[in-house]
Amino acid sequence: MKIATWNVNSIKARLPRVLEWLDDFSPDVALLQELKCVDEAFPRMEIAEKGYHIATHGQKTYNGVAILSKDPIEDLQIGLPGFEEDIQARYIEATIRNVRIGCLYLPNGNPTPGEKFDYKLRWMDHLVVRAKELIASEQKFILAGDYNVCPKDEDCYNPALFKDDALCRPESRSRYRQLLNLGLTDAFRTFKPSGPDYSFWDYQGGAWQKDNGVRIDHLLLSPQAADILVACEIDRKPRGKQKASDHTPVWCQLAA
């Protein structure tokens, strides 16, 4: 079971790249973020023609998350449980082949300090609560998406430059560590425990060409899912194409 996460930075603008990737990589489950469209405007027909069931939680112009699956999408949950007052479309959760999967687009949080950073931290606190609930259920689950957090300095090309950025602030990292301390596994670090590997490169300043990136897209697995984890990689190929998203897919494979 191949599960991939990708912040597409506008599904309409990136649709040719997404369809191409679905053909080439053929994930069993694709978790998309930053759709930037309402549910009714999502290109369902084009993606369904590739053999995918579709669930979306959209929003005009901003945010938006989606689950694409070759298998039926069951027990759908729209929005982060316990944070019903959140009006931004940032979370969707469902069960696919007995694996509970949450697709998330965590707030960026900049500038710091400020209301946006406070919102980011509140959002992460609610995510920790949800992770505790899922842990207690003892089921296989994955919380994947754009976390907008560089867990360590090595996940950022220039830690000094990002010292006060919400992606690298101690408050953001401490909440990410809370998730790991619950028993969740960073799938990518299972296979590459250290070193610079990135999933996002800004459009400005030749960041892609210089490999000036950050690793902010993560797949966190429950102990039951981590037990059957067999692979995890960052797929850099889509980022190098014309009219690419500024993120690239990250995927893992479960023996399920």
Buried (B, 14 or more C-beta within 10 A) or exposed (E): BBBBBBBBBBBEBBBEBBBEBBEEBEBBBBBBBBBBBBBEBBBBEBBEEBEBBBBBBBBEEBBBBBBBBBBEBBEEBBBBBEBEEBEBBBBBBBBBBEBBBBBBBBBBBBEBEEEBBBBBBBBBEBBBBBBEEBBEEEBBBBBBBBBBBBBBBEBBBEBEEBEEBBBBBEBBBEBBEBBBEBBBBBBBBBEEEEEEBBBBBEEEEEBBEEEBBBBBBBBBBBBBBBEBBEEBBBBBEBBEEEEBBBBBBBBBBBEB
